[in-house]
Amino acid sequence: MSESACRLQQPQAGTLALAGTLGFANAAACHAQVARALHADGITVLDLGGLERADSAALACVLAWIADRRAHGRALQVSALPEGLRALARVCEVEDLLDAAARG
């Protein structure tokens, strides 16, 4: 599998787990793939613990997924946020949005 792959898994009902890399090179494709899964599968938890690499494009995707779910009247709980993404969110002053999503 290529280094630029963003892999999706459903380890349990209602949970979508991302693994691999989510960055500028694959953000558009990964965003679309996750958005489809969120709409089709009744996902309520997004587990980011399997991400090995993530950059500001990943942060933008996560925020977009949260906003999309809210726009449709649904919550999306974000779990296992990688520390690098948390640090980036802090610098960008959006950490509160991620914290709210972590609480569900």
C-alpha positions in Angstrom: 0.0 0.0 0.0 1.3 3.4 -0.8 2.5 5.9 1.8 -0.2 8.3 0.7 -3.0 5.9 1.6 -5.8 6.8 4.0 -7.4 3.6 5.1 -10.9 3.3 6.6 -12.0 0.5 8.9 -15.1 -0.1 11.0 -13.8 -1.9 14.1 -17.3 -1.8 15.6 -20.8 -0.6 14.7 -21.0 3.2 14.7 -17.2 3.7 14.6 -15.1 4.7 11.6 -11.3 4.3 12.2 -8.8 6.1 9.9 -5.3 4.7 9.5 -2.3 5.6 7.4 -1.6 9.1 6.1 -4.0 12.0 5.7 -2.3 15.1 4.2 -2.2 17.4 1.2 -1.5 14.6 -1.2 -4.6 12.6 -0.5 -6.9 15.0 1.5 -9.6 15.4 -1.2 -9.9 11.7 -1.9 -9.9 10.8 1.8 -12.4 13.6 2.6 -14.8 12.3 0.0 -14.4 8.7 1.1 -15.0 9.5 4.8 -17.9 11.8 4.0 -19.6 9.0 2.1 -19.1 6.6 5.0 -20.4 9.1 7.5 -23.6 9.6 5.5 -24.2 5.9 4.6 -23.2 3.9 7.7 -24.7 5.7 10.7 -21.2 6.5 12.1 -21.1 8.5 15.4 -17.4 8.0 16.3 -14.4 8.9 14.2 -11.3 7.2 15.6 -8.1 8.9 14.4 -5.7 6.8 16.5 -4.4 4.9 13.4 -3.2 7.9 11.6 0.6 7.7 11.2 1.0 11.1 9.5 -1.4 14.1 9.4 -0.9 17.7 8.4 -3.0 20.9 8.3 -5.1 19.3 5.4 -6.0 16.5 7.9 -7.1 19.1 10.4 -9.3 20.8 7.8 -10.9 17.5 6.9 -11.7 16.7 10.5 -13.2 20.1 11.0 -15.2 19.7 7.8 -16.6 16.3 8.9 -17.6 17.7 12.3 -19.3 20.7 10.6 -21.1 18.5 8.1 -22.5 16.2 10.7 -23.7 19.2 12.7 -25.3 20.7 9.6 -27.3 17.4 9.3 -28.3 17.5 13.0 -25.9 14.8 14.1 -22.9 14.7 16.4 -19.6 13.2 15.5 -17.4 12.2 18.4 -13.7 12.4 17.5 -11.5 10.0 19.4 -7.7 9.3 19.6 -6.7 12.6 18.1 -3.0 12.4 17.3 -0.9 14.9 19.4 0.5 16.5 16.3 -3.1 17.4 15.1 -3.9 18.6 18.6 -0.9 20.9 18.6 -1.8 22.2 15.1 -5.4 22.9 16.3 -4.0 24.8 19.3 -1.9 27.0 17.0 -4.8 27.6 14.7 -7.1 28.4 17.7 -9.6 25.6 16.9 -8.7 23.2 19.7 -12.1 24.0 21.4 -13.9 22.7 18.4 -12.0 19.4 18.6 -12.5 19.2 22.3 -16.2 19.6 21.9 -16.3 16.9 19.3 -14.2 14.6 21.6 -17.0 14.9 24.2 -19.6 14.0 21.6 
